[in-house]
Amino acid sequence: MANMVKLTINDTAVEAPAGTLLIDAAKLAGIEIPAFCYYEGMSLQAACRMCLVEIEKAPKLMAACVVPVGEGMVVRTESPAVVKARKTTLEFLLTNHPLDCPVCDKGGECELQDMVFKYGAGESRFTEVKQHVPEKQWSPVVFYDGPRCILCYRCVRVCNEGMGVGALGIVNRGVAAEIAPSHGDHLECDECGSCIDICPVGALTSGAYRYKTRPWEMEHVGTVCTHCSNGCKTTLGVRNNEIVRGNNRDRSGLNGEFLCVKGRYAFDFNHHPERLQAPLMRINGKLEEVSWARALQAVVEKFKAGGKAGVVGSTRISNEEAFLLQKFARTALKTNNIDHHRSGDVVTLLDSLSGKTATLGNVDDCYNSKAVLIVGADISQQQPFLANQIRANYRHHKAGIYVATSGAVREDKIAKGSVRTTDSEWLAGVESMREKLKGESELLVLFGDSVKGEGVRKLVAFGESLGIPVKYICLVDYANSRGAMDMGLLPDLGPGYHPAEGAAGMTLPQMMAATDLDLLWIVGANPLARHTLASSNAFVVVQDLFLTETAQRADVVLPAASAYEKNGTVTNVTGQVQRLKRGVETVGAKTDLAIIGLIARGMGVNLGKVDADVVFAEIQKTVRGYNVPLPVIVTGGAAQTMPVNGRVASTVLPELIQSSRDTLFTTGTLTRYSKILNEVMEAPGGLYR
């Protein structure tokens, strides 16, 4: 434990670890020291002078953001001299700042506005005409208003240090100084919007949110991003049943404030004009709108008729929906022909680690592990939050980073060891770093879809041969890719990776290739974007948001709700369960859970009460590793599942496991329906670039 230092702040006795900055020590004691440039986790700037405090025996006021605590230190944060200094600082900051709070998007959330209200002088001594420069648009989602900028450099630091991009800098000097993109008049970056959220004033504003509403007019709904598998919490700003903003400024999720471009902006697919809002049924060869009653009746009649059935699930439906889907398929349709698109070999990893404890990594390990090895993944594009954690680990803890990939990645810049290798020869690349890895005290290994089947076993054997503690994370693509497997959307394994009763069913490609399939039920997936359906006589039922390639082939299409329109849970790439919370509704659409329930009722099949909370209670009782504390999830936290620690016998060929290789700007089928993602795809355009 670090040595503790005793000091006094505003006549309050405070204890803090040696080396703690005074501004943080005060926060621990519940005392606020205002600051604009200081930001936890970023390099120190000491630029704004707002955090000046009075320290006994010091010759002048000191900046609390750069002064470490000292034994016996006596500090005053609200003395007359300090208050006067803060008023003067605010006067300087407002010299050229336009007083346009009524139209500024930061109004109501502006740190400068708050500080002026608390400390600001009633009149300014500066009577000169304010210097003005025109507002600039750096990208479709980032606008910069120079006169509002207070040059705190938060945006520059979060882009360089937090994101590892370095897309922003400073131009000019003195009163003419302003923030500018590194590429002149436009941004070439991740378009993540972190610079906007971290800005304490309204200098940087969002192209998606500008002039649409005010913060107090929105309902703020915390849910989980529906795109990649990292499970970032996003707080949706909802007004008039429309999502107008996404952020996580309250740091309430496992991702803190971090969001990538998809989590912050790519919610716009939800109100795309092509959203399905009424069931469609093939009549005389054409899909036509029908009532829910007629569509469901047609589905129930076909399901009752029986025949050879196949069920394809999704990596974006909730755990409850996936669990109920496989339960219905196995009990009502009497089939194990159930599968989904798999993008990582979690099954073989669990089997390889059977009997071993503390071998599965999680999000916190990415930040805390002494060393990290990345194999076969462009993690900054495919797993942006995990990459952010690893960069923070390097900045704060000097972690050893090692990379074995088929092309250049962002982590090369901070790596102790970096090798280029093909997807089939990754093991040789990893072996070339053996001696360096053996010198580390512990290791976290993250691997992509190039490591599968026997490759996973070889990687685990390599880790064991190092003689140090090693943990593993198998990377998967989408919001509930891990949950889909845990819930049993597999032809040979049921929930919790128990062997399915009876013979193993057909895999997804086998279902697509079967010429004798009578019935195909597809829930939230688009397999015909990659496969061809061989059975021309199969009755196809599709539940989806849009008329995808698969939906166009369907006999019945049922409009489904998105992840932002339903309650339930999802499981992220590291096995952490979080809560989905309904933010908006689309007229005519129903949740997949409700649709499954209606079909079951029509068939006279008793699935129990079809309610997300009730189904999750069943999951807790029946799925190994999911008996997690409910209060953690209900209050918006992430609960770590304890997956199987015994052998997992699977007959599925590893060749079927294939990542979609999405980038920061692509996310499967949803990409085409996100206007923002399609607008900002100027960089990088592909993996390993």
C-alpha positions, 0 to 999 in steps of 0.5 A: 500500500502507498505511503499515506500523507496527512494534510488539511484542506479547508480546515478538514483533515485529509489523508491521501496516498503520496504522489496524489495531486492536490486536486484529486486529494480534495475530491476524495474529501468531497471538496471541489477545486474547479478546473478546465484543463485538468482531466483525469487520466490525461497528461497535465497542462496547467493552462487554465489557472482556474484551480489556483489554491492558497497553500500555507507558506507558498509564496503565491497561489498554486495550481492544484492540478500539478501540485502533489500532496505533502505532509502537513500541507495546509490548503485553502480553496475558497479564500478571498485571494483564491476567489478573486483569482478565479474571477479574474481568470473568468474575465480573461476567458470571457474576453472574446467568448461570445455570450450566446448561451441561449443558442449554444448546444452546450447550454445547461451542460457548460462548465464555463457557464457553471463557473461564471455563475459561481465566481464570475464578476458582474461586469467586465473590465474589457470593453474592446470589441470581441475578436471573431472568426467564422465557425468551421466544419471539420467533418460531418459530425465535428464543428468548431467555433473558435471564439468559444474555445478557452484553449484548455487542450483537452481535445488535443490530449484525448485525441492524441493520448486517449485515441492514439490518433493525434488529429488535432493541434494548435495553430497561431499564437496569442489571442489568435491561437486556436485548435485545428486539424492536423490535415488543415481544414478537415479531420482524418480520424476515428470520428469518435466525438470524444473531443466534443464530449470532453470539451468544457464549453461549446467550442466543439459541437456535434453535427448530429445534435446541433440545434435540435433540442436542449439537454433538459428537454430530453429523456436520458436512457442508459442502454448498451450499444448495439454494434460491436461486442465490447458492450459499451454503455451509451446514454441515449438522449430521447425527445419526441420518441426520437434518439437525438444524441448518444454519449456516456458522460456520467461514466456509468458503464464499464466504458466510462466516457469512451464511445467510438463513432458507432456508439456515439452517432450510429443510432440513426439507423433506428429511425431510417425511413426504410424501417419495417412497420407492418408485416409483409406476406408473399401474395401472388409472388409479391410481398404485400403488407398484411395485419399482424394477425394474418401474418402470425396465422400463416406462420403458425399454420406452417409451423404446425404442419411440421417438416424439416425445419432450420432456425437461424439466430442473431448476434444482436438479439438479447440473451432472453430472445436467444434463449427462448428461440432455441428453447422453442426450436428444440421443444416445439419444432423438435429440431437441433438445426439451430445456429448463428454466424460465429466470429470467434472460437469461444467454444474451443477456448473454454474447452482448452481451459477446462480445469484451470482457474483465473484464465479468462480475461475481462475488460479490466484486465486490458487496463491492468495487466502487466503485458498484452499480446494481440494476435490476428486482430486490428483491435483499434478498429474491431474492438475499439474500447478494448484498444482504448483500455490497452492504450490507457494501460500503456500510458498509466502503467507502462504495460508491455504491448506485443502484436502479431498481425497480418498488417500494420496496426495502431498498437505498433507505435507503443509495442515492445514487440511487433511482427507481421505474419499471415493468418495461417502462420501466426504461431511462428510470429508469436514464437518469435517473441517468446523470450520477451514474453517470458520476461513479463510477470503476467500476460493477457492474450487477445486473439481474432478469428485466425486462431481457431480449432487446434490453433486455440489449443496451440495458443494455450499451450504456448501460454502455459510454456511461458511459465507466467500467469496468462489470461485469454480473450477470444474476440467476437464481432457483435453486441451479443455474439458471446451471449448467442453462444452462451444461450445455446444458438448452436446445433450441438450445444444447448444453453451453458454449453451442455450437449444438446439432446439428440443428434447434432443439428445442421450448421448455418451453411448446411441449412443454406445448402440443404435442398430438402428444407421445408421451413427456415426461420431467421431471427435478426440475421441476414445469411443470404448476404453471404450464402445462397438458399438451395431449397426453393420450396422452403417456407421462409419466415424473417424477423428483421428491422429492414427488407434485407436480402434475406427478407426479400426472399421471405414468405413472411416478414415480421417487423422487429424492434431494435436493441434500443427498443427493448428490455433485456440483457446482452453479454459482451466479448469478455462475458460481462452481462449488461442490461438493455433498456427501452429508449424509443418505440417504432410503431408496428414493430415488436420485440423478437421476444414478443414475436416468439411468444405470439407464435408459441401461443398460436401453436399452443406451446407453453413457454412460460410467461414471455417477459424479459425479467422472467426469462432472465430468471430462468436463465439464471437458474439453468444456464451455467455461469449466469447466476449473477447478482441481479442488482448489479445489472438492474442498476446499470452495471456489468456482471461477470459471468462464470463460464464453464470450467469443464470439457466442452465437446463440440462437433462444429468445424472451426472453418465455419468461424469467420469474422466479418472484419468490420472496421470502425465505420462498418457494422454488418447490415446496419451500416447501410442504414446509418447515414452518419457512418456512410458520411464519415467513412473517409478513413481508414477504409479497411483493416490494417491501414 
